Amino acid sequence: GKVDVDSKDQDGWTPLSLAAQSGHEAVVKLLLETGKVDVDSKDQDGRTPLSLAAQNGHEAVVKLL
């Protein structure tokens, strides 16, 4: 079957949010290349993948986003 690469969990986190927050540059790049993710998606607290990456000091991910 197919998987929704932009699905949200109960807290509003997407796979891109999780990858950005953790600094997984290769995963962020892969998800962006699908063209099917919302880079401006917000979790329940209003945080975006970019803000999560920046908050955790992941400069390479910040540049990708």
mmCIF file as Biopython writes it, N, C-alpha, C and O atoms, coordinates in Angstrom:
data_model
#
loop_
_atom_site.group_PDB
_atom_site.id
_atom_site.type_symbol
_atom_site.label_atom_id
_atom_site.label_alt_id
_atom_site.label_comp_id
_atom_site.label_asym_id
_atom_site.label_entity_id
_atom_site.label_seq_id
_atom_site.pdbx_PDB_ins_code
_atom_site.Cartn_x
_atom_site.Cartn_y
_atom_site.Cartn_z
_atom_site.occupancy
_atom_site.B_iso_or_equiv
_atom_site.auth_seq_id
_atom_site.auth_asym_id
_atom_site.pdbx_PDB_model_num
ATOM 1   N N  . GLY A ? 1  ? 0.818  -1.195 0.000  1.0 0.0 1  A 1 
ATOM 2   C CA . GLY A ? 1  ? 0.000  0.000  0.000  1.0 0.0 1  A 1 
ATOM 3   C C  . GLY A ? 1  ? 0.852  1.245  0.000  1.0 0.0 1  A 1 
ATOM 4   O O  . GLY A ? 1  ? 2.081  1.189  0.043  1.0 0.0 1  A 1 
ATOM 5   N N  . LYS A ? 2  ? 0.179  2.349  -0.048 1.0 0.0 2  A 1 
ATOM 6   C CA . LYS A ? 2  ? 0.873  3.640  -0.050 1.0 0.0 2  A 1 
ATOM 7   C C  . LYS A ? 2  ? 0.870  4.249  1.344  1.0 0.0 2  A 1 
ATOM 8   O O  . LYS A ? 2  ? 0.002  3.962  2.167  1.0 0.0 2  A 1 
ATOM 9   N N  . VAL A ? 3  ? 1.848  5.085  1.583  1.0 0.0 3  A 1 
ATOM 10  C CA . VAL A ? 3  ? 1.997  5.757  2.871  1.0 0.0 3  A 1 
ATOM 11  C C  . VAL A ? 3  ? 1.897  7.260  2.657  1.0 0.0 3  A 1 
ATOM 12  O O  . VAL A ? 3  ? 2.461  7.792  1.700  1.0 0.0 3  A 1 
ATOM 13  N N  . ASP A ? 4  ? 1.184  7.946  3.541  1.0 0.0 4  A 1 
ATOM 14  C CA . ASP A ? 4  ? 1.094  9.398  3.484  1.0 0.0 4  A 1 
ATOM 15  C C  . ASP A ? 4  ? 2.318  9.979  4.199  1.0 0.0 4  A 1 
ATOM 16  O O  . ASP A ? 4  ? 2.414  9.928  5.425  1.0 0.0 4  A 1 
ATOM 17  N N  . VAL A ? 5  ? 3.248  10.531 3.417  1.0 0.0 5  A 1 
ATOM 18  C CA . VAL A ? 5  ? 4.497  11.037 4.004  1.0 0.0 5  A 1 
ATOM 19  C C  . VAL A ? 5  ? 4.300  12.331 4.793  1.0 0.0 5  A 1 
ATOM 20  O O  . VAL A ? 5  ? 5.241  12.832 5.409  1.0 0.0 5  A 1 
ATOM 21  N N  . ASP A ? 6  ? 3.086  12.870 4.776  1.0 0.0 6  A 1 
ATOM 22  C CA . ASP A ? 6  ? 2.809  14.111 5.501  1.0 0.0 6  A 1 
ATOM 23  C C  . ASP A ? 6  ? 1.768  13.902 6.601  1.0 0.0 6  A 1 
ATOM 24  O O  . ASP A ? 6  ? 1.160  14.866 7.065  1.0 0.0 6  A 1 
ATOM 25  N N  . SER A ? 7  ? 1.559  12.655 7.020  1.0 0.0 7  A 1 
ATOM 26  C CA . SER A ? 7  ? 0.561  12.372 8.052  1.0 0.0 7  A 1 
ATOM 27  C C  . SER A ? 7  ? 1.034  12.920 9.402  1.0 0.0 7  A 1 
ATOM 28  O O  . SER A ? 7  ? 2.232  12.987 9.678  1.0 0.0 7  A 1 
ATOM 29  N N  . LYS A ? 8  ? 0.065  13.308 10.233 1.0 0.0 8  A 1 
ATOM 30  C CA . LYS A ? 8  ? 0.387  13.876 11.544 1.0 0.0 8  A 1 
ATOM 31  C C  . LYS A ? 8  ? 0.040  12.890 12.651 1.0 0.0 8  A 1 
ATOM 32  O O  . LYS A ? 8  ? -0.908 12.112 12.542 1.0 0.0 8  A 1 
ATOM 33  N N  . ASP A ? 9  ? 0.832  12.941 13.722 1.0 0.0 9  A 1 
ATOM 34  C CA . ASP A ? 9  ? 0.504  12.124 14.885 1.0 0.0 9  A 1 
ATOM 35  C C  . ASP A ? 9  ? -0.435 12.913 15.799 1.0 0.0 9  A 1 
ATOM 36  O O  . ASP A ? 9  ? -0.899 13.991 15.424 1.0 0.0 9  A 1 
ATOM 37  N N  . GLN A ? 10 ? -0.716 12.392 16.982 1.0 0.0 10 A 1 
ATOM 38  C CA . GLN A ? 10 ? -1.668 13.030 17.895 1.0 0.0 10 A 1 
ATOM 39  C C  . GLN A ? 10 ? -1.227 14.419 18.355 1.0 0.0 10 A 1 
ATOM 40  O O  . GLN A ? 10 ? -2.051 15.206 18.821 1.0 0.0 10 A 1 
ATOM 41  N N  . ASP A ? 11 ? 0.070  14.729 18.227 1.0 0.0 11 A 1 
ATOM 42  C CA . ASP A ? 11 ? 0.580  16.041 18.628 1.0 0.0 11 A 1 
ATOM 43  C C  . ASP A ? 11 ? 0.750  16.996 17.448 1.0 0.0 11 A 1 
ATOM 44  O O  . ASP A ? 11 ? 1.204  18.128 17.612 1.0 0.0 11 A 1 
ATOM 45  N N  . GLY A ? 12 ? 0.380  16.525 16.260 1.0 0.0 12 A 1 
ATOM 46  C CA . GLY A ? 12 ? 0.504  17.368 15.076 1.0 0.0 12 A 1 
ATOM 47  C C  . GLY A ? 12 ? 1.867  17.292 14.410 1.0 0.0 12 A 1 
ATOM 48  O O  . GLY A ? 12 ? 2.181  18.103 13.539 1.0 0.0 12 A 1 
ATOM 49  N N  . TRP A ? 13 ? 2.681  16.320 14.814 1.0 0.0 13 A 1 
ATOM 50  C CA . TRP A ? 13 ? 4.021  16.158 14.239 1.0 0.0 13 A 1 
ATOM 51  C C  . TRP A ? 13 ? 3.951  15.316 12.974 1.0 0.0 13 A 1 
ATOM 52  O O  . TRP A ? 13 ? 3.258  14.300 12.923 1.0 0.0 13 A 1 
ATOM 53  N N  . THR A ? 14 ? 4.680  15.757 11.956 1.0 0.0 14 A 1 
ATOM 54  C CA . THR A ? 14 ? 4.793  15.010 10.708 1.0 0.0 14 A 1 
ATOM 55  C C  . THR A ? 14 ? 6.165  14.330 10.678 1.0 0.0 14 A 1 
ATOM 56  O O  . THR A ? 14 ? 7.023  14.642 11.504 1.0 0.0 14 A 1 
ATOM 57  N N  . PRO A ? 15 ? 6.381  13.410 9.740  1.0 0.0 15 A 1 
ATOM 58  C CA . PRO A ? 15 ? 7.727  12.832 9.613  1.0 0.0 15 A 1 
ATOM 59  C C  . PRO A ? 15 ? 8.798  13.919 9.413  1.0 0.0 15 A 1 
ATOM 60  O O  . PRO A ? 15 ? 9.911  13.799 9.924  1.0 0.0 15 A 1 
ATOM 61  N N  . LEU A ? 16 ? 8.452  14.976 8.666  1.0 0.0 16 A 1 
ATOM 62  C CA . LEU A ? 16 ? 9.407  16.072 8.453  1.0 0.0 16 A 1 
ATOM 63  C C  . LEU A ? 16 ? 9.718  16.776 9.766  1.0 0.0 16 A 1 
ATOM 64  O O  . LEU A ? 16 ? 10.871 17.124 10.023 1.0 0.0 16 A 1 
ATOM 65  N N  . SER A ? 17 ? 8.711  16.988 10.597 1.0 0.0 17 A 1 
ATOM 66  C CA . SER A ? 17 ? 8.923  17.619 11.910 1.0 0.0 17 A 1 
ATOM 67  C C  . SER A ? 17 ? 9.896  16.795 12.748 1.0 0.0 17 A 1 
ATOM 68  O O  . SER A ? 17 ? 10.839 17.333 13.329 1.0 0.0 17 A 1 
ATOM 69  N N  . LEU A ? 18 ? 9.659  15.492 12.806 1.0 0.0 18 A 1 
ATOM 70  C CA . LEU A ? 18 ? 10.507 14.608 13.600 1.0 0.0 18 A 1 
ATOM 71  C C  . LEU A ? 18 ? 11.936 14.573 13.077 1.0 0.0 18 A 1 
ATOM 72  O O  . LEU A ? 18 ? 12.887 14.621 13.857 1.0 0.0 18 A 1 
ATOM 73  N N  . ALA A ? 19 ? 12.088 14.490 11.760 1.0 0.0 19 A 1 
ATOM 74  C CA . ALA A ? 19 ? 13.426 14.457 11.163 1.0 0.0 19 A 1 
ATOM 75  C C  . ALA A ? 19 ? 14.160 15.777 11.396 1.0 0.0 19 A 1 
ATOM 76  O O  . ALA A ? 19 ? 15.351 15.781 11.708 1.0 0.0 19 A 1 
ATOM 77  N N  . ALA A ? 20 ? 13.453 16.893 11.244 1.0 0.0 20 A 1 
ATOM 78  C CA . ALA A ? 20 ? 14.064 18.210 11.437 1.0 0.0 20 A 1 
ATOM 79  C C  . ALA A ? 20 ? 14.492 18.409 12.884 1.0 0.0 20 A 1 
ATOM 80  O O  . ALA A ? 20 ? 15.589 18.899 13.149 1.0 0.0 20 A 1 
ATOM 81  N N  . GLN A ? 21 ? 13.636 18.032 13.809 1.0 0.0 21 A 1 
ATOM 82  C CA . GLN A ? 21 ? 13.909 18.188 15.232 1.0 0.0 21 A 1 
ATOM 83  C C  . GLN A ? 21 ? 15.121 17.358 15.652 1.0 0.0 21 A 1 
ATOM 84  O O  . GLN A ? 21 ? 15.883 17.756 16.533 1.0 0.0 21 A 1 
ATOM 85  N N  . SER A ? 22 ? 15.289 16.211 15.017 1.0 0.0 22 A 1 
ATOM 86  C CA . SER A ? 22 ? 16.390 15.311 15.365 1.0 0.0 22 A 1 
ATOM 87  C C  . SER A ? 22 ? 17.661 15.563 14.560 1.0 0.0 22 A 1 
ATOM 88  O O  . SER A ? 22 ? 18.703 14.974 14.849 1.0 0.0 22 A 1 
ATOM 89  N N  . GLY A ? 23 ? 17.585 16.430 13.555 1.0 0.0 23 A 1 
ATOM 90  C CA . GLY A ? 23 ? 18.762 16.753 12.760 1.0 0.0 23 A 1 
ATOM 91  C C  . GLY A ? 23 ? 19.108 15.718 11.712 1.0 0.0 23 A 1 
ATOM 92  O O  . GLY A ? 23 ? 20.260 15.630 11.289 1.0 0.0 23 A 1 
ATOM 93  N N  . HIS A ? 24 ? 18.133 14.934 11.286 1.0 0.0 24 A 1 
ATOM 94  C CA . HIS A ? 24 ? 18.379 13.898 10.271 1.0 0.0 24 A 1 
ATOM 95  C C  . HIS A ? 24 ? 18.322 14.520 8.877  1.0 0.0 24 A 1 
ATOM 96  O O  . HIS A ? 24 ? 17.301 14.470 8.192  1.0 0.0 24 A 1 
ATOM 97  N N  . GLU A ? 25 ? 19.444 15.101 8.486  1.0 0.0 25 A 1 
ATOM 98  C CA . GLU A ? 25 ? 19.541 15.848 7.230  1.0 0.0 25 A 1 
ATOM 99  C C  . GLU A ? 25 ? 19.136 15.012 6.010  1.0 0.0 25 A 1 
ATOM 100 O O  . GLU A ? 25 ? 18.397 15.492 5.151  1.0 0.0 25 A 1 
ATOM 101 N N  . ALA A ? 26 ? 19.609 13.781 5.930  1.0 0.0 26 A 1 
ATOM 102 C CA . ALA A ? 26 ? 19.300 12.928 4.769  1.0 0.0 26 A 1 
ATOM 103 C C  . ALA A ? 26 ? 17.810 12.630 4.676  1.0 0.0 26 A 1 
ATOM 104 O O  . ALA A ? 26 ? 17.250 12.599 3.580  1.0 0.0 26 A 1 
ATOM 105 N N  . VAL A ? 27 ? 17.164 12.411 5.817  1.0 0.0 27 A 1 
ATOM 106 C CA . VAL A ? 27 ? 15.728 12.124 5.821  1.0 0.0 27 A 1 
ATOM 107 C C  . VAL A ? 27 ? 14.941 13.370 5.434  1.0 0.0 27 A 1 
ATOM 108 O O  . VAL A ? 27 ? 13.972 13.283 4.681  1.0 0.0 27 A 1 
ATOM 109 N N  . VAL A ? 28 ? 15.350 14.522 5.943  1.0 0.0 28 A 1 
ATOM 110 C CA . VAL A ? 28 ? 14.690 15.788 5.582  1.0 0.0 28 A 1 
ATOM 111 C C  . VAL A ? 28 ? 14.786 15.993 4.076  1.0 0.0 28 A 1 
ATOM 112 O O  . VAL A ? 28 ? 13.797 16.334 3.426  1.0 0.0 28 A 1 
ATOM 113 N N  . LYS A ? 29 ? 15.967 15.786 3.528  1.0 0.0 29 A 1 
ATOM 114 C CA . LYS A ? 29 ? 16.178 15.962 2.090  1.0 0.0 29 A 1 
ATOM 115 C C  . LYS A ? 29 ? 15.291 15.003 1.291  1.0 0.0 29 A 1 
ATOM 116 O O  . LYS A ? 29 ? 14.662 15.406 0.313  1.0 0.0 29 A 1 
ATOM 117 N N  . LEU A ? 30 ? 15.243 13.761 1.701  1.0 0.0 30 A 1 
ATOM 118 C CA . LEU A ? 30 ? 14.417 12.757 1.036  1.0 0.0 30 A 1 
ATOM 119 C C  . LEU A ? 30 ? 12.939 13.140 1.067  1.0 0.0 30 A 1 
ATOM 120 O O  . LEU A ? 30 ? 12.248 13.041 0.053  1.0 0.0 30 A 1 
ATOM 121 N N  . LEU A ? 31 ? 12.461 13.573 2.217  1.0 0.0 31 A 1 
ATOM 122 C CA . LEU A ? 31 ? 11.055 13.969 2.338  1.0 0.0 31 A 1 
ATOM 123 C C  . LEU A ? 31 ? 10.753 15.189 1.469  1.0 0.0 31 A 1 
ATOM 124 O O  . LEU A ? 31 ? 9.705  15.247 0.825  1.0 0.0 31 A 1 
ATOM 125 N N  . LEU A ? 32 ? 11.662 16.161 1.448  1.0 0.0 32 A 1 
ATOM 126 C CA . LEU A ? 32 ? 11.460 17.346 0.616  1.0 0.0 32 A 1 
ATOM 127 C C  . LEU A ? 32 ? 11.414 16.982 -0.865 1.0 0.0 32 A 1 
ATOM 128 O O  . LEU A ? 32 ? 10.637 17.554 -1.629 1.0 0.0 32 A 1 
ATOM 129 N N  . GLU A ? 33 ? 12.251 16.027 -1.263 1.0 0.0 33 A 1 
ATOM 130 C CA . GLU A ? 33 ? 12.314 15.623 -2.666 1.0 0.0 33 A 1 
ATOM 131 C C  . GLU A ? 33 ? 11.030 14.957 -3.151 1.0 0.0 33 A 1 
ATOM 132 O O  . GLU A ? 33 ? 10.781 14.906 -4.356 1.0 0.0 33 A 1 
ATOM 133 N N  . THR A ? 34 ? 10.214 14.448 -2.233 1.0 0.0 34 A 1 
ATOM 134 C CA . THR A ? 34 ? 8.947  13.826 -2.644 1.0 0.0 34 A 1 
ATOM 135 C C  . THR A ? 34 ? 7.981  14.874 -3.182 1.0 0.0 34 A 1 
ATOM 136 O O  . THR A ? 34 ? 7.103  14.569 -3.988 1.0 0.0 34 A 1 
ATOM 137 N N  . GLY A ? 35 ? 8.154  16.125 -2.722 1.0 0.0 35 A 1 
ATOM 138 C CA . GLY A ? 35 ? 7.237  17.188 -3.120 1.0 0.0 35 A 1 
ATOM 139 C C  . GLY A ? 35 ? 5.860  17.049 -2.488 1.0 0.0 35 A 1 
ATOM 140 O O  . GLY A ? 35 ? 4.924  17.745 -2.881 1.0 0.0 35 A 1 
ATOM 141 N N  . LYS A ? 36 ? 5.729  16.161 -1.518 1.0 0.0 36 A 1 
ATOM 142 C CA . LYS A ? 36 ? 4.426  15.877 -0.917 1.0 0.0 36 A 1 
ATOM 143 C C  . LYS A ? 36 ? 4.349  16.241 0.560  1.0 0.0 36 A 1 
ATOM 144 O O  . LYS A ? 36 ? 3.440  15.803 1.266  1.0 0.0 36 A 1 
ATOM 145 N N  . VAL A ? 37 ? 5.299  17.037 1.022  1.0 0.0 37 A 1 
ATOM 146 C CA . VAL A ? 37 ? 5.276  17.439 2.432  1.0 0.0 37 A 1 
ATOM 147 C C  . VAL A ? 37 ? 5.040  18.943 2.544  1.0 0.0 37 A 1 
ATOM 148 O O  . VAL A ? 37 ? 5.475  19.721 1.695  1.0 0.0 37 A 1 
ATOM 149 N N  . ASP A ? 38 ? 4.350  19.330 3.596  1.0 0.0 38 A 1 
ATOM 150 C CA . ASP A ? 38 ? 4.087  20.739 3.867  1.0 0.0 38 A 1 
ATOM 151 C C  . ASP A ? 38 ? 5.190  21.259 4.785  1.0 0.0 38 A 1 
ATOM 152 O O  . ASP A ? 38 ? 5.198  20.973 5.982  1.0 0.0 38 A 1 
ATOM 153 N N  . VAL A ? 39 ? 6.117  22.024 4.217  1.0 0.0 39 A 1 
ATOM 154 C CA . VAL A ? 39 ? 7.251  22.508 5.023  1.0 0.0 39 A 1 
ATOM 155 C C  . VAL A ? 39 ? 6.820  23.509 6.086  1.0 0.0 39 A 1 
ATOM 156 O O  . VAL A ? 39 ? 7.563  23.769 7.032  1.0 0.0 39 A 1 
ATOM 157 N N  . ASP A ? 40 ? 5.630  24.069 5.936  1.0 0.0 40 A 1 
ATOM 158 C CA . ASP A ? 40 ? 5.131  25.043 6.902  1.0 0.0 40 A 1 
ATOM 159 C C  . ASP A ? 40 ? 4.101  24.452 7.861  1.0 0.0 40 A 1 
ATOM 160 O O  . ASP A ? 40 ? 3.395  25.194 8.544  1.0 0.0 40 A 1 
ATOM 161 N N  . SER A ? 41 ? 4.008  23.118 7.918  1.0 0.0 41 A 1 
ATOM 162 C CA . SER A ? 41 ? 3.037  22.489 8.818  1.0 0.0 41 A 1 
ATOM 163 C C  . SER A ? 41 ? 3.368  22.855 10.259 1.0 0.0 41 A 1 
ATOM 164 O O  . SER A ? 41 ? 4.533  23.013 10.626 1.0 0.0 41 A 1 
ATOM 165 N N  . LYS A ? 42 ? 2.323  22.986 11.064 1.0 0.0 42 A 1 
ATOM 166 C CA . LYS A ? 42 ? 2.505  23.364 12.468 1.0 0.0 42 A 1 
ATOM 167 C C  . LYS A ? 42 ? 1.952  22.276 13.373 1.0 0.0 42 A 1 
ATOM 168 O O  . LYS A ? 42 ? 0.923  21.665 13.086 1.0 0.0 42 A 1 
ATOM 169 N N  . ASP A ? 43 ? 2.664  22.047 14.478 1.0 0.0 43 A 1 
ATOM 170 C CA . ASP A ? 43 ? 2.160  21.094 15.462 1.0 0.0 43 A 1 
ATOM 171 C C  . ASP A ? 43 ? 1.166  21.804 16.372 1.0 0.0 43 A 1 
ATOM 172 O O  . ASP A ? 43 ? 0.826  22.964 16.137 1.0 0.0 43 A 1 
ATOM 173 N N  . GLN A ? 44 ? 0.707  21.125 17.391 1.0 0.0 44 A 1 
ATOM 174 C CA . GLN A ? 44 ? -0.304 21.705 18.286 1.0 0.0 44 A 1 
ATOM 175 C C  . GLN A ? 44 ? 0.188  22.959 19.002 1.0 0.0 44 A 1 
ATOM 176 O O  . GLN A ? 44 ? -0.615 23.778 19.450 1.0 0.0 44 A 1 
ATOM 177 N N  . ASP A ? 45 ? 1.505  23.108 19.110 1.0 0.0 45 A 1 
ATOM 178 C CA . ASP A ? 45 ? 2.076  24.280 19.781 1.0 0.0 45 A 1 
ATOM 179 C C  . ASP A ? 45 ? 2.519  25.351 18.791 1.0 0.0 45 A 1 
ATOM 180 O O  . ASP A ? 45 ? 3.137  26.342 19.180 1.0 0.0 45 A 1 
ATOM 181 N N  . GLY A ? 46 ? 2.202  25.152 17.498 1.0 0.0 46 A 1 
ATOM 182 C CA . GLY A ? 46 ? 2.520  26.154 16.482 1.0 0.0 46 A 1 
ATOM 183 C C  . GLY A ? 46 ? 3.942  26.093 15.955 1.0 0.0 46 A 1 
ATOM 184 O O  . GLY A ? 46 ? 4.386  27.005 15.257 1.0 0.0 46 A 1 
ATOM 185 N N  . ARG A ? 47 ? 4.665  25.022 16.284 1.0 0.0 47 A 1 
ATOM 186 C CA . ARG A ? 47 ? 6.050  24.899 15.826 1.0 0.0 47 A 1 
ATOM 187 C C  . ARG A ? 47 ? 6.111  24.278 14.430 1.0 0.0 47 A 1 
ATOM 188 O O  . ARG A ? 47 ? 5.381  23.334 14.127 1.0 0.0 47 A 1 
ATOM 189 N N  . THR A ? 48 ? 6.982  24.815 13.593 1.0 0.0 48 A 1 
ATOM 190 C CA . THR A ? 48 ? 7.183  24.290 12.241 1.0 0.0 48 A 1 
ATOM 191 C C  . THR A ? 48 ? 8.452  23.437 12.218 1.0 0.0 48 A 1 
ATOM 192 O O  . THR A ? 48 ? 9.253  23.497 13.151 1.0 0.0 48 A 1 
ATOM 193 N N  . PRO A ? 49 ? 8.641  22.646 11.162 1.0 0.0 49 A 1 
ATOM 194 C CA . PRO A ? 49 ? 9.901  21.899 11.055 1.0 0.0 49 A 1 
ATOM 195 C C  . PRO A ? 49 ? 11.130 22.818 11.128 1.0 0.0 49 A 1 
ATOM 196 O O  . PRO A ? 49 ? 12.136 22.462 11.742 1.0 0.0 49 A 1 
ATOM 197 N N  . LEU A ? 50 ? 11.045 23.988 10.505 1.0 0.0 50 A 1 
ATOM 198 C CA . LEU A ? 50 ? 12.163 24.941 10.541 1.0 0.0 50 A 1 
ATOM 199 C C  . LEU A ? 50 ? 12.451 25.395 11.968 1.0 0.0 50 A 1 
ATOM 200 O O  . LEU A ? 50 ? 13.605 25.408 12.397 1.0 0.0 50 A 1 
ATOM 201 N N  . SER A ? 51 ? 11.412 25.766 12.699 1.0 0.0 51 A 1 
ATOM 202 C CA . SER A ? 51 ? 11.643 26.240 14.069 1.0 0.0 51 A 1 
ATOM 203 C C  . SER A ? 51 ? 12.195 25.124 14.961 1.0 0.0 51 A 1 
ATOM 204 O O  . SER A ? 51 ? 13.019 25.376 15.839 1.0 0.0 51 A 1 
ATOM 205 N N  . LEU A ? 52 ? 11.736 23.892 14.730 1.0 0.0 52 A 1 
ATOM 206 C CA . LEU A ? 52 ? 12.241 22.764 15.516 1.0 0.0 52 A 1 
ATOM 207 C C  . LEU A ? 52 ? 13.719 22.510 15.225 1.0 0.0 52 A 1 
ATOM 208 O O  . LEU A ? 52 ? 14.498 22.246 16.141 1.0 0.0 52 A 1 
ATOM 209 N N  . ALA A ? 53 ? 14.103 22.590 13.956 1.0 0.0 53 A 1 
ATOM 210 C CA . ALA A ? 53 ? 15.511 22.393 13.588 1.0 0.0 53 A 1 
ATOM 211 C C  . ALA A ? 53 ? 16.382 23.496 14.187 1.0 0.0 53 A 1 
ATOM 212 O O  . ALA A ? 53 ? 17.448 23.221 14.737 1.0 0.0 53 A 1 
ATOM 213 N N  . ALA A ? 54 ? 15.926 24.741 14.078 1.0 0.0 54 A 1 
ATOM 214 C CA . ALA A ? 54 ? 16.690 25.874 14.598 1.0 0.0 54 A 1 
ATOM 215 C C  . ALA A ? 54 ? 16.816 25.800 16.115 1.0 0.0 54 A 1 
ATOM 216 O O  . ALA A ? 54 ? 17.886 26.050 16.671 1.0 0.0 54 A 1 
ATOM 217 N N  . GLN A ? 55 ? 15.731 25.460 16.768 1.0 0.0 55 A 1 
ATOM 218 C CA . GLN A ? 55 ? 15.703 25.364 18.230 1.0 0.0 55 A 1 
ATOM 219 C C  . GLN A ? 55 ? 16.704 24.330 18.746 1.0 0.0 55 A 1 
ATOM 220 O O  . GLN A ? 55 ? 17.223 24.453 19.855 1.0 0.0 55 A 1 
ATOM 221 N N  . ASN A ? 56 ? 16.963 23.319 17.935 1.0 0.0 56 A 1 
ATOM 222 C CA . ASN A ? 56 ? 17.867 22.252 18.348 1.0 0.0 56 A 1 
ATOM 223 C C  . ASN A ? 56 ? 19.255 22.360 17.725 1.0 0.0 56 A 1 
ATOM 224 O O  . ASN A ? 56 ? 20.063 21.440 17.849 1.0 0.0 56 A 1 
ATOM 225 N N  . GLY A ? 57 ? 19.538 23.478 17.056 1.0 0.0 57 A 1 
ATOM 226 C CA . GLY A ? 57 ? 20.876 23.755 16.553 1.0 0.0 57 A 1 
ATOM 227 C C  . GLY A ? 57 ? 21.298 22.956 15.336 1.0 0.0 57 A 1 
ATOM 228 O O  . GLY A ? 57 ? 22.492 22.746 15.122 1.0 0.0 57 A 1 
ATOM 229 N N  . HIS A ? 58 ? 20.342 22.506 14.533 1.0 0.0 58 A 1 
ATOM 230 C CA . HIS A ? 58 ? 20.665 21.710 13.354 1.0 0.0 58 A 1 
ATOM 231 C C  . HIS A ? 58 ? 20.764 22.608 12.119 1.0 0.0 58 A 1 
ATOM 232 O O  . HIS A ? 58 ? 19.829 22.704 11.324 1.0 0.0 58 A 1 
ATOM 233 N N  . GLU A ? 59 ? 21.929 23.266 11.978 1.0 0.0 59 A 1 
ATOM 234 C CA . GLU A ? 59 ? 22.124 24.264 10.915 1.0 0.0 59 A 1 
ATOM 235 C C  . GLU A ? 59 ? 21.950 23.704 9.515  1.0 0.0 59 A 1 
ATOM 236 O O  . GLU A ? 59 ? 21.372 24.370 8.657  1.0 0.0 59 A 1 
ATOM 237 N N  . ALA A ? 60 ? 22.435 22.499 9.265  1.0 0.0 60 A 1 
ATOM 238 C CA . ALA A ? 60 ? 22.330 21.914 7.929  1.0 0.0 60 A 1 
ATOM 239 C C  . ALA A ? 60 ? 20.870 21.714 7.543  1.0 0.0 60 A 1 
ATOM 240 O O  . ALA A ? 60 ? 20.489 21.929 6.393  1.0 0.0 60 A 1 
ATOM 241 N N  . VAL A ? 61 ? 20.060 21.302 8.508  1.0 0.0 61 A 1 
ATOM 242 C CA . VAL A ? 61 ? 18.626 21.105 8.252  1.0 0.0 61 A 1 
ATOM 243 C C  . VAL A ? 61 ? 17.943 22.458 8.041  1.0 0.0 61 A 1 
ATOM 244 O O  . VAL A ? 61 ? 17.079 22.588 7.174  1.0 0.0 61 A 1 
ATOM 245 N N  . VAL A ? 62 ? 18.324 23.451 8.823  1.0 0.0 62 A 1 
ATOM 246 C CA . VAL A ? 62 ? 17.763 24.804 8.668  1.0 0.0 62 A 1 
ATOM 247 C C  . VAL A ? 62 ? 18.002 25.299 7.241  1.0 0.0 62 A 1 
ATOM 248 O O  . VAL A ? 62 ? 17.107 25.880 6.627  1.0 0.0 62 A 1 
ATOM 249 N N  . LYS A ? 63 ? 19.193 25.073 6.720  1.0 0.0 63 A 1 
ATOM 250 C CA . LYS A ? 63 ? 19.516 25.525 5.355  1.0 0.0 63 A 1 
ATOM 251 C C  . LYS A ? 63 ? 18.653 24.813 4.311  1.0 0.0 63 A 1 
ATOM 252 O O  . LYS A ? 63 ? 18.274 25.416 3.307  1.0 0.0 63 A 1 
ATOM 253 N N  . LEU A ? 64 ? 18.345 23.542 4.539  1.0 0.0 64 A 1 
ATOM 254 C CA . LEU A ? 64 ? 17.498 22.791 3.603  1.0 0.0 64 A 1 
ATOM 255 C C  . LEU A ? 64 ? 16.065 23.325 3.595  1.0 0.0 64 A 1 
ATOM 256 O O  . LEU A ? 64 ? 15.409 23.368 2.555  1.0 0.0 64 A 1 
ATOM 257 N N  . LEU A ? 65 ? 15.600 23.727 4.765  1.0 0.0 65 A 1 
ATOM 258 C CA . LEU A ? 65 ? 14.219 24.180 4.894  1.0 0.0 65 A 1 
ATOM 259 C C  . LEU A ? 65 ? 14.079 25.645 4.529  1.0 0.0 65 A 1 
ATOM 260 O O  . LEU A ? 65 ? 12.978 26.193 4.583  1.0 0.0 65 A 1 
#
